[in-house]
């Protein structure tokens, strides 16, 4: 199964490979971005200061705000993969294919990893060969407020498995996940139909269907600083993708029930 057909980026800019004495951690970082150069610059400063010294790859979804020029001028040590048009979440799959690290951490252009967390994630992945993806604990904003999703994941009814760390889950936050590269590609990456918005659940389903473990490991921490302004149309996109996920992967009775529930939600939404 390979949802992410390769349409070919236009250009790439490679950073020099380190020698053996300064080899970075086995976790590389992929960032998908579009037209958010100011917040991307903040993210990169945090990521480049990590003690693990990860390789960082920015996949630019055809930005028009000078993102590529900013990267070339201010962050020449960062690899850039420039896509000819906006691929949404599929940009992450282009990034995974371009990296050759065994593990790939995902950041958005408004999120970064806590120092030491990538090392902790690598330890989990090294010690548990069936682990395909781990979901981190997410802290939001300057105050480091715990994301409500943390508790939902920690309380997952799937419980634990003897050959996996943490709690088994069937969901995660896209900017707070670390994947085994081979597992991600084996599952096909993000589905092209979903683009962006609640795209993670379908990937979690596909990883589990291929026998890979998906777990929540709260000792791995990501910081998320989302723009506080409301995103027009976001609730509708999330509902659409939740509905598509249900019909693509779940049994008919579940898909019908989810359709009724989401339709009722949409009718109550004033937006």
N, C-alpha and C positions, 0 to 999 in steps of 0.2 A: 504494500500500500504506500503510495507516494503522492500526497496531495499537492506538494509544493513543486510544480513544474518550473524548471529553470528557464527564464526568459533572457538572462544575461545582463549583467550590469554594464554600464557604459565605460566606467573607468575605475581603477583602483590605485591607491597610493599605499605602498608598503613601508612600514618602519623597518629599520635595520634589525636583523635577528641578533639576539644577544649571544655572546660566547658562553661556553659551559660554565665559566666561573660566575656569571651573573644571570644564569637561566631563571626565568620567573616561575611562579607557581604553576601547577598543572591545570589551573582554572583560568580560562580566558573570559573576557567580558564582551558581550554584544549589546550595543545600544541602537535601537531604531529611533530615528528622529525625523521631524519635518517642521521647518519654519519656527524653531524655538532655540535660536542660537544663544540667547542670554542664559537661559536655564541650563542648556547643554554645557556651556562653559563652566558653570558652577559644579555640575555633576562631574565633569572631567577633572577639575581640580581636586575633588575629593577622591576620585578613583585612582588618580596618579600618585596620591600621597599614601596609598595603602602599603603596609609593610610587606604584603605578599608580592608586590610588583607584578600584577597581572598584565597580560597582553590585552589591550583595549582596542576594539574594532567598532567604529561608528558606521552604521548603514544609513545613508541619507536617502530619504524617500522623496527625491526630486524637490528639495527646498528651493525657495525663491527669495529668501531673506538674507543671503550672503553667508549661510552656514558653512559652505565649503571653503570660502575664502577665509573665514574666521579660523577654521580648523587648520588650514595650511599655515596661517600666520602665527597663531597663538599656541597650537598644539601639534607641531611637526612630528612628534614622537608617536602620535596616535595614527593607527591605520584607518583609512577611509574607503568605504565601498559605496560608490555613487550609483544609484539606480536611476534609470531613465524616466521613470514615472512612479507614482505613489503605489506601493505594493501593500500598504497596511502592515498587519502582523507578519505577513510573509517575508518582510524585510529581515526578521529575526532568522528565518530559515536560510536566507542568502548568507547571513553572517555566520551561522553555524557551519555551513559548507565551506566558507572561506577560512575559518580557523582550523588549526590542527591540534589544539589542546584536547586532552581526553575528556575534560569537563568544561561546560560553558555556563557561566552565570549571566543572567539577563538583568539589565538596568534599563529604565526609561530615561528620558532626558530631564527628569526631575527626581531621580532616585540614585542612591549609591549604597555601597556595602560598608558595614561597620568593620573597623580594623580587626583582623583575626578571623572574621567569619568565613572568608573563602578558604582559609586553611582548615577550619572546622568542617566545612562542606566536603573538601577533598578527603579528609580522614573518613567521613561517613561513606563516601563513594568507594574509597579504596577498600574499606573493611566489609562492604556489603555489595557483592557483584551483581545482585538482582535489582539493586536500587537504580531506577531510571531517572527519577527527578525528585528533588526535595524542595519543599516549600518553607521559606524562612519566616521568622517572626518579623512583623513590619511595625516600625515606629514612625508616626506621622508628625510632620511639622517641626518647628523649632523646639517645641516642648517635649518632643519624643513621646507623644501620646500613642498608646497601643491601638492599633487598628482593630476594630471589632471582629474582623475576619480571623484574627489570631485565636480567639476563644472558640469560634465555630470549628476551626480546623482541629484544635486540640481536643475538642469534645466529639470528634467524629465517631459515629457508631461502628465504624470498621475496626476500631481498636488497633492492637499491635500484631506484629508477626515476628516469629523467632529469628528470621533471617533479614530483618529490616530494622533500621533505627526509627525512633519516633512513632508517630501515630499514622496509620494508613488513611489516606484521603483520596477524594476524586475531584479535587479542585485546588486552585492556588492562585496567587496574584502574579501576573505576568512579570512585574518588575521586581519580584522577590522570590525568584526560583533559580535553582542550579540544576542543570541536566547533565546526564552522561551523554556525550555527543553521539555515540553509536545508538543509544536507545532513542534519542530524539529523532534521528534520521530513520531508524527502523519503524517508528510510528508515523512517519510522514510529515512531522512538523505541524504547524498550524494549518487548518483547513482554509483553502482560498475563498470559500463562500462567505466566511464570517468577517473578513477584513479586520476590523477592530471592535472591541467591546464585548466582554464576556466570552472571549474566544478560548479561554484557558480550559474550561470544563471538557470540551470535546477532545482536546489533546490528552487530558488526564484519562479519559475513557479509552482512547486509542493506545496509550501506553499500557494501561492495565490489561486490555484485550490481547496485547502481544506478550503478556507475562511479566512486564516490568513493574516494580514497586514504585508507588508515588506516596510520599510521606511528608508529614509536617515535623520539622526539627527546630524547636524554638531556640536552640543554642546558636543557630545561624541567624544573623540579624541584618535586615535591610532598612535603610532610612528613606522615607518617601515624603517629598515636599510638593504636593500637587498644587496647581493654581487654584486659589479659592473661588474664582469666578465660576458661575454655572456654565456647563457646556450644553449649548442649545442642541436639542434632539437626542441627547445621550440616553435618556430612559427608553426611548423608542428603539434605538439601536440595540440596547441590551436585551430588551424583550424579544426583538426579532431574532437575535442570535441564540437566546435561550430556547426559543421555539424551534429554530433550525436544528439545534443540538439534540433536542428531544426526538424530533422526527428522523434525524439521521442515524441515531445510535440506540434509542430506547424502544422497548416493546410498544405495540400499538395502544394498549390501554393507558400506559403512562403518558404517551404523547398526546392522546386525546384529553386526558385529565389536565395536563400542563397547558394545553391550548385553551381550555375553559378558564383556568386560573389566570393566565396571562391576559386573556381578553377582558376579564373582569377588572384586572389591574389597570389596563389601558383606559377603560371607560371611566375609572375614578381619577385618572391623572388629569389635572387641570391644564397641563402643557400639551 
